[in-house]
Amino acid sequence: MSGQTTVDGGETVSGDTTLAALAHASALVASFLGPILFLILADDDDELVRQNAKNAINFQIVVFVALMIAGVLSFVFIGLLLLPLIGLIDVILVLMATVKANDGQVYSYPYTPDII
């Protein structure tokens, strides 16, 4: 489904809402590799898919770093509590982002810097 949508800043972004949603949902299956694939496959003029894929990649990089830190902390047993918590947060936020992107919005994950 293509169309123009208005995002928070009032700017109009056009794009395929289905591909934008799949860019987020693919992270549940393939971590940051799924959104990278959608970023590569997105048309140059499909700003909705490109922005959502970049946000999904940035979030998956943050999740990967958090999992590595939790893995190291598992030697002192704190990481054993953090690993399932990080996984749960990842699933919840990715599902929220998928729904927002399917509605035509550019979803920015909370506390996620723009790495890409």
Secondary structure by P-SEA (a helix, b strand, c coil): cbbbbbccccccccccaaaaaaaaaacccccaaaaaaaaaaccccaaaaaaaaaaaaaaaaaaaaaaaaaaaacccaaaaaaaaaaaaaaaaaaaaaaaaaaaccccccccccccc
